[in-house]
Amino acid sequence: MNQLTEQLTHEEAIERARNLAIQIKPRFKLTEELSRQPQENIQDFITSGLIRIMTPKRWGGYELGFDTLFRTTAEVAKADPSAGWCYTLLVIHSWMLAYFPEEVQGEVWEKDLDARIASSFNPFPTNKVISVDGGYQLNGQWGFSSGIEHSDWVMVMGFVDVDPSDGAPKEVLMMMVPKEDIEVQKTWKTVATRGTGSNNILLENVFVPKHRTLDMIGWCQKGEGPGRKINTSLIYSHPLFAAMPVSLTSALLGASQGAYELWTDTMKNKVSTRNSKVADFTHQQIRIAEVSAILAAAEGLLEKTITRLTNGEPIDTYDKLSNRRNYGYTAKLCNQAVKTIVDHSGAGIIYEGNPINRYWRDVQGSSMHYAFNMDMLGEMFGKLELGIPLNPKSSLIV
């Protein structure tokens, strides 16, 4: 077991994140060109120590909370939206591993305290996950695995022994798979979030032993997992989707704040074609007030959600769906804010070299993530609010 003697406070972590943002900012364009994170960024993440902020102390981490995840992610995402996305996933995946059986935690962290973990919650409909002696056999493709090229392990969600008559699975599991057991498919050719490298992965006759799996239903409904027996901190007690989206929401909000800072800085010295200072235009001053208020509202909503995760009270279905509604609506506000920025940035926004263009595309792309789907989230919350039963399939891993 790796025990750290160094301690890290919330304030120190934020300061490190600000320094990290300075380091990665010059690679802003390179991440797009590579369609993944440059290795220099990943090394900077590791050197900063910040990818360990939610790793359990017993394994050598800092065991800090969701507010630290939010604040550090936002700082990185301000400098580069895709870098913020990849950074936050490295942090939250270590938090997720803390719920798994102790044996697989040891396999990962005893070998490398800074092990990088990717994930995919997107199994293709044709995938086959079947139970076999001692574990499970996986065949098929999984999509949208952000950061897979710089990762050592990947968590994949699988529906086990699906009944062909009604499509119902015997189990729904999250499974830990080492990088050497998968094939990365270079499918990530996109107009947005290019630097996340969210490629598809192929698994052919891959065996996953039982101890590398975690029951998704118990995890999502009650925050259950065998790892909680050894990782007893409050941060490892939450239902998965009540807490995990803090990571992606923080990256989206940070990117939106970065766009706002760049927009206002640019406007201070911008001159119109008629040689007038844009900063003197009343309508631009009003738009700044509007956008800053939208982002302040988004930040306040996310802060409120994080506070709910830290007060120690049990999280029931209503709380879970309230949190998920908040993540989705925060994303909607961020998208609205950046769209307003774009609408009032002049025709030069269409040039690829305009850095606001990059923020615009990345915020738009990120806000379309499944975790932020307000139609789905709104329907579930609305049904609960009105006393209408949830769809049985939705309530499995709500």
C-alpha positions as CSV (number, residue, x, y, z in Angstrom):
1,M,0.0,0.0,0.0
2,N,1.3,3.5,-0.9
3,Q,1.0,6.0,2.0
4,L,1.8,9.6,1.3
5,T,3.4,11.7,4.1
6,E,2.6,14.9,2.2
7,Q,-0.7,16.6,2.9
8,L,-2.5,18.8,0.5
9,T,-5.2,21.4,1.4
10,H,-8.1,22.6,-0.8
11,E,-6.4,26.0,-1.2
12,E,-3.0,24.5,-2.2
13,A,-4.7,22.3,-4.7
14,I,-6.4,25.3,-6.4
15,E,-3.0,27.1,-6.5
16,R,-1.4,24.1,-8.2
17,A,-4.3,24.0,-10.7
18,R,-3.7,27.7,-11.6
19,N,0.0,26.9,-12.2
20,L,-1.0,23.8,-14.2
21,A,-3.2,26.0,-16.4
22,I,-0.3,28.3,-17.1
23,Q,1.8,25.2,-18.2
24,I,-0.9,23.7,-20.6
25,K,-2.2,27.0,-22.1
26,P,0.6,27.2,-24.8
27,R,-0.5,23.7,-26.1
28,F,-4.0,25.0,-26.7
29,K,-3.8,24.4,-30.5
30,L,-1.7,21.3,-30.3
31,T,-4.5,19.4,-28.5
32,E,-6.8,20.0,-31.5
33,E,-4.2,19.0,-34.0
34,L,-3.5,15.7,-32.2
35,S,-7.1,14.9,-31.4
36,R,-5.9,13.9,-27.9
37,Q,-4.0,15.3,-25.0
38,P,-0.3,15.9,-25.6
39,Q,1.9,13.7,-23.5
40,E,3.3,16.9,-21.9
41,N,-0.1,17.7,-20.5
42,I,-0.5,14.3,-19.0
43,Q,2.9,14.5,-17.4
44,D,2.0,17.9,-16.0
45,F,-1.2,16.5,-14.5
46,I,0.9,13.7,-12.9
47,T,3.7,16.0,-11.7
48,S,1.2,18.4,-10.1
49,G,-0.2,15.6,-8.0
50,L,-3.7,16.7,-8.7
51,I,-4.9,13.5,-10.3
52,R,-4.7,12.1,-6.8
53,I,-7.0,14.6,-5.1
54,M,-9.8,12.0,-4.8
55,T,-7.7,8.9,-4.4
56,P,-8.1,7.3,-1.0
57,K,-5.5,8.2,1.6
58,R,-4.8,4.5,2.3
59,W,-3.6,4.2,-1.3
60,G,-1.5,7.3,-1.2
61,G,-4.1,9.9,-2.3
62,Y,-5.3,13.1,-0.7
63,E,-9.0,12.2,-0.3
64,L,-10.2,15.7,-0.9
65,G,-13.8,16.4,-1.8
66,F,-16.0,17.5,-4.7
67,D,-15.4,21.2,-4.2
68,T,-11.7,20.7,-4.8
69,L,-12.6,18.6,-7.9
70,F,-14.8,21.5,-9.1
71,R,-12.3,24.3,-8.4
72,T,-9.2,22.6,-9.8
73,T,-11.1,21.4,-12.9
74,A,-12.5,24.8,-13.6
75,E,-9.0,26.4,-13.5
76,V,-7.6,23.8,-16.0
77,A,-10.7,24.1,-18.3
78,K,-10.4,27.9,-18.4
79,A,-7.0,27.4,-20.1
80,D,-8.1,24.5,-22.4
81,P,-11.6,23.0,-22.4
82,S,-10.5,19.6,-23.6
83,A,-7.6,19.5,-21.1
84,G,-10.0,20.3,-18.3
85,W,-12.3,17.4,-19.5
86,C,-9.5,14.9,-19.5
87,Y,-8.0,16.1,-16.2
88,T,-11.3,15.8,-14.4
89,L,-12.0,12.3,-15.7
90,L,-8.6,11.1,-14.4
91,V,-9.6,12.4,-11.0
92,I,-13.2,11.1,-10.9
93,H,-12.2,7.7,-12.2
94,S,-9.9,7.2,-9.2
95,W,-12.9,8.2,-7.0
96,M,-14.9,5.5,-8.9
97,L,-12.2,2.9,-8.4
98,A,-12.5,3.4,-4.6
99,Y,-15.9,1.6,-4.8
100,F,-14.5,-1.5,-6.4
101,P,-13.2,-4.6,-4.5
102,E,-9.9,-4.0,-2.6
103,E,-8.2,-6.6,-4.8
104,V,-8.5,-4.6,-8.0
105,Q,-7.7,-1.4,-6.2
106,G,-4.4,-3.0,-5.2
107,E,-3.8,-4.2,-8.8
108,V,-4.0,-0.6,-10.0
109,W,-2.5,1.5,-7.3
110,E,0.2,-0.7,-5.9
111,K,1.7,-0.8,-9.3
112,D,1.3,2.9,-10.0
113,L,-0.2,5.5,-7.7
114,D,-0.7,7.8,-10.7
115,A,-2.4,5.1,-12.9
116,R,-4.6,6.7,-15.5
117,I,-8.1,5.3,-15.9
118,A,-10.5,5.9,-18.8
119,S,-14.2,4.8,-19.0
120,S,-17.0,4.0,-21.4
121,F,-20.6,4.0,-20.5
122,N,-21.6,3.4,-24.1
123,P,-21.7,-0.3,-25.1
124,F,-22.9,-0.9,-28.6
125,P,-26.3,-2.7,-28.8
126,T,-24.7,-5.7,-30.5
127,N,-22.2,-6.3,-27.7
128,K,-22.1,-9.6,-25.9
129,V,-21.2,-9.8,-22.2
130,I,-21.7,-13.3,-20.9
131,S,-21.0,-14.9,-17.5
132,V,-18.3,-17.6,-17.5
133,D,-16.5,-19.5,-14.9
134,G,-14.8,-17.0,-12.6
135,G,-15.9,-13.9,-14.4
136,Y,-17.2,-12.5,-17.7
137,Q,-16.3,-12.6,-21.4
138,L,-16.7,-9.4,-23.4
139,N,-17.0,-9.0,-27.1
140,G,-17.9,-5.8,-28.9
141,Q,-17.3,-2.1,-29.2
142,W,-17.7,0.7,-26.6
143,G,-17.8,4.3,-27.6
144,F,-16.8,7.8,-26.4
145,S,-13.8,6.7,-24.2
146,S,-12.3,10.1,-23.4
147,G,-8.6,10.0,-22.8
148,I,-8.2,6.3,-23.7
149,E,-4.9,6.8,-25.4
150,H,-3.2,8.1,-22.3
151,S,-4.8,5.7,-19.9
152,D,-3.6,2.4,-18.4
153,W,-7.0,1.0,-17.6
154,V,-10.6,1.4,-18.8
155,M,-13.9,1.0,-17.0
156,V,-16.6,-0.3,-19.3
157,M,-20.3,-0.7,-18.5
158,G,-21.8,-4.0,-19.6
159,F,-25.2,-5.6,-19.7
160,V,-24.7,-9.3,-18.8
161,D,-26.5,-12.3,-20.2
162,V,-29.2,-10.2,-21.9
163,D,-32.5,-12.1,-22.4
164,P,-33.2,-11.9,-26.1
165,S,-37.0,-12.1,-25.5
166,D,-37.3,-8.8,-23.6
167,G,-33.8,-7.3,-23.7
168,A,-33.5,-7.5,-19.9
169,P,-30.0,-8.1,-18.5
170,K,-29.2,-10.5,-15.7
171,E,-26.7,-8.0,-14.3
172,V,-25.5,-4.5,-15.1
173,L,-21.8,-4.2,-14.3
174,M,-18.9,-1.8,-14.4
175,M,-15.8,-3.7,-15.3
176,M,-12.1,-2.8,-15.1
177,V,-10.1,-3.8,-18.1
178,P,-6.3,-3.3,-18.6
179,K,-5.2,-1.3,-21.6
180,E,-3.4,-4.2,-23.2
181,D,-6.7,-6.2,-23.5
182,I,-8.3,-3.6,-25.7
183,E,-7.9,-2.2,-29.2
184,V,-8.2,1.6,-29.6
185,Q,-10.1,2.6,-32.7
186,K,-9.2,6.0,-34.1
187,T,-12.8,7.2,-34.6
188,W,-12.5,10.6,-32.9
189,K,-12.7,12.9,-36.0
190,T,-14.9,15.7,-34.7
191,V,-15.5,19.5,-34.9
192,A,-15.7,19.9,-31.1
193,T,-13.8,18.6,-28.1
194,R,-11.1,17.2,-30.3
195,G,-8.5,17.2,-27.6
196,T,-10.5,14.7,-25.5
197,G,-9.5,11.8,-27.8
198,S,-12.8,10.1,-27.1
199,N,-12.2,7.1,-29.4
200,N,-14.1,3.9,-29.6
201,I,-12.5,0.7,-28.2
202,L,-12.8,-2.9,-29.3
203,L,-12.8,-5.9,-27.0
204,E,-12.6,-9.4,-28.5
205,N,-12.9,-12.4,-26.2
206,V,-11.7,-10.4,-23.2
207,F,-12.0,-12.1,-19.9
208,V,-12.7,-10.0,-16.8
209,P,-12.4,-11.7,-13.5
210,K,-15.2,-11.3,-10.9
211,H,-13.1,-9.1,-8.6
212,R,-12.7,-6.5,-11.3
213,T,-16.4,-5.8,-11.5
214,L,-18.9,-3.7,-9.6
215,D,-22.7,-4.0,-9.6
216,M,-24.1,-0.8,-11.2
217,I,-27.6,-1.1,-9.8
218,G,-26.5,-1.1,-6.1
219,W,-23.9,1.6,-6.9
220,C,-26.4,3.9,-8.7
221,Q,-29.4,3.4,-6.4
222,K,-27.7,3.4,-3.0
223,G,-24.0,4.2,-3.4
224,E,-23.1,0.7,-2.6
225,G,-19.7,-1.0,-3.4
226,P,-17.4,-3.4,-1.7
227,G,-14.7,-0.8,-1.6
228,R,-16.7,1.2,0.9
229,K,-15.6,-1.3,3.6
230,I,-12.1,0.1,3.4
231,N,-12.7,3.6,2.1
232,T,-15.0,5.0,4.7
233,S,-14.9,8.7,4.0
234,L,-18.1,10.5,3.2
235,I,-17.0,11.1,-0.4
236,Y,-17.1,7.4,-1.1
237,S,-20.7,7.0,0.0
238,H,-22.7,8.5,-2.9
239,P,-24.9,7.0,-5.6
240,L,-22.8,7.2,-8.8
241,F,-24.9,9.6,-10.9
242,A,-25.7,11.8,-8.0
243,A,-22.1,12.8,-7.7
244,M,-20.0,11.7,-10.7
245,P,-21.3,14.5,-13.1
246,V,-19.7,17.1,-10.8
247,S,-16.5,16.4,-12.9
248,L,-17.9,17.0,-16.3
249,T,-20.1,19.9,-15.2
250,S,-17.0,21.6,-13.7
251,A,-15.1,21.2,-16.9
252,L,-18.0,22.7,-18.9
253,L,-18.4,25.6,-16.5
254,G,-14.7,26.3,-16.4
255,A,-14.5,26.3,-20.2
256,S,-17.4,28.8,-20.3
257,Q,-15.7,31.0,-17.7
258,G,-12.6,30.9,-19.8
259,A,-14.5,32.0,-22.9
260,Y,-16.0,34.9,-20.9
261,E,-12.6,36.0,-19.7
262,L,-11.1,35.9,-23.2
263,W,-14.1,37.7,-24.6
264,T,-14.0,40.6,-22.2
265,D,-10.2,40.9,-22.4
266,T,-10.5,41.0,-26.2
267,M,-13.3,43.6,-26.1
268,K,-11.2,46.0,-24.1
269,N,-8.9,46.7,-27.0
270,K,-11.1,45.9,-30.0
271,V,-11.9,48.5,-32.5
272,S,-14.8,48.4,-35.0
273,T,-14.5,48.9,-38.8
274,R,-15.7,52.5,-38.1
275,N,-12.8,53.0,-35.7
276,S,-14.9,53.0,-32.6
277,K,-14.0,51.3,-29.4
278,V,-16.2,48.2,-29.0
279,A,-16.0,48.6,-25.2
280,D,-17.8,51.9,-25.4
281,F,-20.9,50.3,-27.1
282,T,-23.8,50.2,-24.6
283,H,-25.2,47.0,-26.0
284,Q,-21.8,45.2,-25.4
285,Q,-21.7,46.4,-21.8
286,I,-25.2,45.0,-21.3
287,R,-24.3,41.7,-22.9
288,I,-21.4,41.4,-20.5
289,A,-23.7,41.9,-17.6
290,E,-26.1,39.3,-18.9
291,V,-23.4,36.7,-19.6
292,S,-21.7,37.2,-16.3
293,A,-25.0,36.8,-14.5
294,I,-25.8,33.6,-16.4
295,L,-22.4,32.1,-15.4
296,A,-22.8,33.3,-11.8
297,A,-26.2,31.5,-11.8
298,A,-24.6,28.3,-13.2
299,E,-21.8,28.4,-10.7
300,G,-24.3,29.0,-7.8
301,L,-26.4,26.0,-8.9
302,L,-23.3,23.7,-9.1
303,E,-22.1,25.0,-5.7
304,K,-25.5,24.2,-4.2
305,T,-25.4,20.7,-5.6
306,I,-21.9,20.1,-4.3
307,T,-23.0,21.3,-0.8
308,R,-25.7,18.6,-0.9
309,L,-23.0,16.0,-1.4
310,T,-21.1,17.2,1.7
311,N,-23.7,17.6,4.4
312,G,-23.7,14.0,5.4
313,E,-27.4,13.4,4.9
314,P,-28.5,10.2,3.0
315,I,-29.3,10.8,-0.7
316,D,-32.6,9.4,-1.8
317,T,-34.1,9.2,-5.3
318,Y,-35.5,12.7,-5.1
319,D,-32.0,14.1,-4.2
320,K,-30.4,12.0,-6.9
321,L,-32.7,13.4,-9.6
322,S,-32.5,16.9,-8.2
323,N,-28.7,16.7,-8.5
324,R,-28.9,15.3,-12.0
325,R,-31.4,18.0,-13.1
326,N,-29.0,20.6,-11.7
327,Y,-26.1,19.2,-13.7
328,G,-28.2,19.3,-16.9
329,Y,-29.4,22.8,-16.3
330,T,-25.9,24.1,-15.4
331,A,-24.8,22.8,-18.8
332,K,-27.8,24.5,-20.5
333,L,-26.8,27.8,-18.8
334,C,-23.2,27.4,-19.9
335,N,-24.3,26.8,-23.5
336,Q,-26.5,29.9,-23.4
337,A,-23.7,32.1,-22.0
338,V,-21.2,31.1,-24.7
339,K,-23.7,31.3,-27.5
340,T,-24.4,34.9,-26.4
341,I,-20.6,35.5,-26.4
342,V,-20.4,34.2,-30.0
343,D,-23.5,36.2,-31.1
344,H,-21.7,39.4,-30.0
345,S,-18.2,38.7,-31.1
346,G,-18.4,39.9,-34.7
347,A,-17.9,38.0,-37.9
348,G,-14.3,37.2,-37.0
349,I,-15.6,34.4,-34.8
350,I,-15.9,32.2,-37.9
351,Y,-12.1,31.9,-38.3
352,E,-10.5,28.8,-36.9
353,G,-7.7,30.8,-35.5
354,N,-10.0,32.8,-33.3
355,P,-9.6,31.2,-29.9
356,I,-13.2,32.0,-28.8
357,N,-14.2,29.7,-31.7
358,R,-12.5,26.8,-30.0
359,Y,-14.3,27.5,-26.7
360,W,-17.6,27.8,-28.5
361,R,-17.2,24.4,-30.2
362,D,-16.0,22.6,-27.1
363,V,-18.7,24.0,-24.9
364,Q,-21.3,23.1,-27.5
365,G,-20.0,19.6,-27.9
366,S,-19.5,19.0,-24.1
367,S,-23.0,20.2,-23.3
368,M,-24.5,17.5,-25.6
369,H,-23.1,14.8,-23.3
370,Y,-25.6,12.2,-22.2
371,A,-25.1,13.3,-18.5
372,F,-26.6,16.7,-19.5
373,N,-29.6,15.5,-21.5
374,M,-32.3,17.7,-20.1
375,D,-35.1,15.9,-21.9
376,M,-34.2,12.7,-20.2
377,L,-33.3,14.3,-16.8
378,G,-36.3,16.6,-16.9
379,E,-38.7,13.8,-17.7
380,M,-37.4,11.7,-14.7
381,F,-37.5,14.6,-12.3
382,G,-40.9,15.8,-13.5
383,K,-42.4,12.4,-13.1
384,L,-41.1,12.2,-9.5
385,E,-42.3,15.7,-8.7
386,L,-45.8,14.8,-10.0
387,G,-46.0,11.4,-8.4
388,I,-45.8,9.4,-11.6
389,P,-43.7,6.2,-11.5
390,L,-40.4,6.2,-13.3
391,N,-39.8,3.9,-16.3
392,P,-38.6,0.6,-14.8
393,K,-35.5,0.6,-17.1
394,S,-34.6,4.1,-16.1
395,S,-35.0,3.4,-12.4
396,L,-32.4,0.6,-12.5
397,I,-29.4,2.9,-12.8
398,V,-31.1,6.2,-12.2
